Amino acid sequence: MSNDPTPRRYPIGAEYQDGRVQFRVWAPKWTAAEIVVLDPTSAAQELAVVRMKPEEDGFYAGDCDGQPGLVYAFRPHGQSRWFPDPASHYQPQGPEGPSQVVDPHQFVWTDGDWHGLEPRGQVIYELHVGTFTRDGTWRAAAAELAELARIGITALEIMPIADFAGDFG
């Protein structure tokens, strides 16, 4: 752990700040936790292991040098099996694979002139991608957009999405 970390913006997950990555995970059943930094080309190769500091209420925190693109996972100390970050911003190899650090502040927004929809007159549909179609994919849901418009839906609220696999609690 660094001696003077920058305060976190988010309560859990990986957070890039000035050449370092801060990590925090809730794993109340674990007795100790570590960050496993993995080779981005081969998740089987560990590049570094950082012991996390226990905090109150089952949380663990730690940090290390790193940049966006760093590939990582969490694991109980002393075990070989690691788990993806349940608060990951990016899972390049899917929900069972390692997580990857992203810096959301690097994204360049291009929709500054869009001010949203006028609420009056909208017919909002809460769409759960995983259960909306038999396939449960974004592509399958997109194929049904014309039908939603045909029946009068004017706006979609995409319900929470979570790529997650693990046994933290």
Contacts in CASP RR format, 6 or more apart in sequence:
PFRMAT RR
TARGET T0000
AUTHOR 0000-0000-0000
METHOD contacts of the structure
MODEL  1
MSNDPTPRRYPIGAEYQDGRVQFRVWAPKWTAAEIVVLDPTSAAQELAVV
RMKPEEDGFYAGDCDGQPGLVYAFRPHGQSRWFPDPASHYQPQGPEGPSQ
VVDPHQFVWTDGDWHGLEPRGQVIYELHVGTFTRDGTWRAAAAELAELAR
IGITALEIMPIADFAGDFG
1 53 0 8 1.000
1 61 0 8 1.000
1 62 0 8 1.000
1 63 0 8 1.000
2 20 0 8 1.000
2 63 0 8 1.000
5 17 0 8 1.000
5 20 0 8 1.000
5 22 0 8 1.000
5 63 0 8 1.000
6 17 0 8 1.000
6 18 0 8 1.000
6 20 0 8 1.000
6 22 0 8 1.000
8 15 0 8 1.000
8 22 0 8 1.000
8 24 0 8 1.000
9 15 0 8 1.000
10 87 0 8 1.000
11 24 0 8 1.000
12 24 0 8 1.000
12 25 0 8 1.000
12 26 0 8 1.000
12 59 0 8 1.000
12 86 0 8 1.000
12 87 0 8 1.000
13 23 0 8 1.000
13 24 0 8 1.000
13 25 0 8 1.000
13 85 0 8 1.000
13 86 0 8 1.000
13 87 0 8 1.000
13 88 0 8 1.000
14 21 0 8 1.000
14 22 0 8 1.000
14 23 0 8 1.000
14 70 0 8 1.000
14 72 0 8 1.000
14 85 0 8 1.000
14 87 0 8 1.000
14 88 0 8 1.000
14 89 0 8 1.000
14 99 0 8 1.000
14 101 0 8 1.000
15 21 0 8 1.000
15 22 0 8 1.000
15 23 0 8 1.000
15 24 0 8 1.000
16 66 0 8 1.000
16 67 0 8 1.000
16 68 0 8 1.000
16 101 0 8 1.000
16 102 0 8 1.000
16 103 0 8 1.000
19 65 0 8 1.000
19 66 0 8 1.000
19 67 0 8 1.000
20 63 0 8 1.000
20 64 0 8 1.000
20 65 0 8 1.000
20 66 0 8 1.000
21 63 0 8 1.000
21 64 0 8 1.000
21 65 0 8 1.000
21 66 0 8 1.000
21 67 0 8 1.000
21 70 0 8 1.000
21 72 0 8 1.000
21 101 0 8 1.000
22 61 0 8 1.000
22 62 0 8 1.000
22 63 0 8 1.000
23 35 0 8 1.000
23 52 0 8 1.000
23 61 0 8 1.000
23 62 0 8 1.000
23 63 0 8 1.000
23 64 0 8 1.000
23 72 0 8 1.000
23 74 0 8 1.000
23 85 0 8 1.000
24 55 0 8 1.000
24 59 0 8 1.000
24 60 0 8 1.000
24 61 0 8 1.000
24 62 0 8 1.000
25 33 0 8 1.000
25 52 0 8 1.000
25 59 0 8 1.000
25 60 0 8 1.000
25 74 0 8 1.000
25 85 0 8 1.000
25 86 0 8 1.000
25 87 0 8 1.000
25 168 0 8 1.000
26 57 0 8 1.000
26 58 0 8 1.000
26 59 0 8 1.000
26 86 0 8 1.000
26 168 0 8 1.000
26 169 0 8 1.000
27 33 0 8 1.000
27 58 0 8 1.000
27 59 0 8 1.000
27 60 0 8 1.000
27 74 0 8 1.000
27 76 0 8 1.000
27 168 0 8 1.000
27 169 0 8 1.000
28 57 0 8 1.000
28 58 0 8 1.000
28 168 0 8 1.000
28 169 0 8 1.000
29 167 0 8 1.000
29 168 0 8 1.000
29 169 0 8 1.000
30 58 0 8 1.000
30 60 0 8 1.000
30 76 0 8 1.000
30 77 0 8 1.000
30 168 0 8 1.000
31 76 0 8 1.000
31 77 0 8 1.000
32 51 0 8 1.000
32 52 0 8 1.000
32 54 0 8 1.000
32 60 0 8 1.000
32 76 0 8 1.000
32 77 0 8 1.000
32 78 0 8 1.000
33 51 0 8 1.000
33 52 0 8 1.000
33 54 0 8 1.000
33 60 0 8 1.000
33 74 0 8 1.000
33 75 0 8 1.000
33 76 0 8 1.000
33 77 0 8 1.000
34 49 0 8 1.000
34 50 0 8 1.000
34 51 0 8 1.000
34 52 0 8 1.000
34 74 0 8 1.000
34 75 0 8 1.000
34 76 0 8 1.000
34 77 0 8 1.000
34 78 0 8 1.000
35 49 0 8 1.000
35 50 0 8 1.000
35 52 0 8 1.000
35 62 0 8 1.000
35 64 0 8 1.000
35 72 0 8 1.000
35 73 0 8 1.000
35 74 0 8 1.000
36 46 0 8 1.000
36 48 0 8 1.000
36 49 0 8 1.000
36 72 0 8 1.000
36 73 0 8 1.000
36 74 0 8 1.000
36 75 0 8 1.000
36 82 0 8 1.000
37 46 0 8 1.000
37 47 0 8 1.000
37 48 0 8 1.000
37 49 0 8 1.000
37 50 0 8 1.000
37 64 0 8 1.000
37 70 0 8 1.000
37 71 0 8 1.000
37 72 0 8 1.000
38 45 0 8 1.000
38 46 0 8 1.000
38 47 0 8 1.000
38 71 0 8 1.000
38 72 0 8 1.000
38 73 0 8 1.000
38 98 0 8 1.000
39 45 0 8 1.000
39 46 0 8 1.000
39 47 0 8 1.000
39 71 0 8 1.000
40 69 0 8 1.000
40 71 0 8 1.000
40 100 0 8 1.000
43 71 0 8 1.000
43 73 0 8 1.000
43 93 0 8 1.000
43 97 0 8 1.000
43 98 0 8 1.000
48 64 0 8 1.000
50 62 0 8 1.000
50 63 0 8 1.000
50 64 0 8 1.000
51 77 0 8 1.000
52 60 0 8 1.000
52 61 0 8 1.000
52 62 0 8 1.000
52 74 0 8 1.000
53 60 0 8 1.000
53 61 0 8 1.000
53 62 0 8 1.000
54 60 0 8 1.000
55 61 0 8 1.000
60 74 0 8 1.000
66 101 0 8 1.000
67 101 0 8 1.000
68 101 0 8 1.000
68 102 0 8 1.000
68 103 0 8 1.000
68 106 0 8 1.000
69 100 0 8 1.000
69 101 0 8 1.000
69 102 0 8 1.000
70 100 0 8 1.000
70 101 0 8 1.000
71 92 0 8 1.000
71 98 0 8 1.000
71 99 0 8 1.000
71 100 0 8 1.000
71 101 0 8 1.000
72 85 0 8 1.000
72 98 0 8 1.000
72 99 0 8 1.000
72 100 0 8 1.000
72 101 0 8 1.000
73 82 0 8 1.000
73 83 0 8 1.000
73 84 0 8 1.000
73 85 0 8 1.000
73 97 0 8 1.000
73 98 0 8 1.000
73 99 0 8 1.000
74 82 0 8 1.000
74 83 0 8 1.000
74 84 0 8 1.000
74 85 0 8 1.000
74 168 0 8 1.000
75 81 0 8 1.000
75 82 0 8 1.000
75 83 0 8 1.000
82 98 0 8 1.000
83 165 0 8 1.000
83 166 0 8 1.000
83 167 0 8 1.000
83 168 0 8 1.000
84 91 0 8 1.000
84 95 0 8 1.000
84 96 0 8 1.000
84 97 0 8 1.000
84 98 0 8 1.000
84 99 0 8 1.000
84 163 0 8 1.000
84 164 0 8 1.000
84 165 0 8 1.000
84 166 0 8 1.000
85 99 0 8 1.000
86 162 0 8 1.000
86 164 0 8 1.000
86 166 0 8 1.000
86 168 0 8 1.000
88 99 0 8 1.000
88 100 0 8 1.000
88 163 0 8 1.000
88 164 0 8 1.000
89 99 0 8 1.000
89 100 0 8 1.000
89 101 0 8 1.000
89 102 0 8 1.000
89 104 0 8 1.000
90 99 0 8 1.000
90 100 0 8 1.000
90 101 0 8 1.000
90 102 0 8 1.000
91 97 0 8 1.000
91 98 0 8 1.000
91 99 0 8 1.000
91 100 0 8 1.000
91 163 0 8 1.000
92 98 0 8 1.000
92 100 0 8 1.000
94 163 0 8 1.000
95 163 0 8 1.000
95 164 0 8 1.000
95 165 0 8 1.000
96 165 0 8 1.000
97 165 0 8 1.000
117 154 0 8 1.000
117 155 0 8 1.000
121 154 0 8 1.000
122 154 0 8 1.000
122 155 0 8 1.000
123 152 0 8 1.000
123 153 0 8 1.000
123 154 0 8 1.000
123 155 0 8 1.000
124 153 0 8 1.000
124 154 0 8 1.000
124 155 0 8 1.000
124 156 0 8 1.000
124 157 0 8 1.000
125 148 0 8 1.000
125 153 0 8 1.000
125 155 0 8 1.000
125 156 0 8 1.000
125 157 0 8 1.000
126 156 0 8 1.000
126 157 0 8 1.000
126 159 0 8 1.000
127 141 0 8 1.000
127 156 0 8 1.000
127 157 0 8 1.000
127 158 0 8 1.000
127 159 0 8 1.000
128 159 0 8 1.000
129 136 0 8 1.000
129 137 0 8 1.000
129 138 0 8 1.000
129 141 0 8 1.000
129 158 0 8 1.000
129 159 0 8 1.000
129 161 0 8 1.000
130 136 0 8 1.000
130 137 0 8 1.000
130 141 0 8 1.000
132 140 0 8 1.000
132 141 0 8 1.000
132 144 0 8 1.000
133 140 0 8 1.000
133 141 0 8 1.000
133 143 0 8 1.000
133 144 0 8 1.000
134 140 0 8 1.000
148 156 0 8 1.000
END
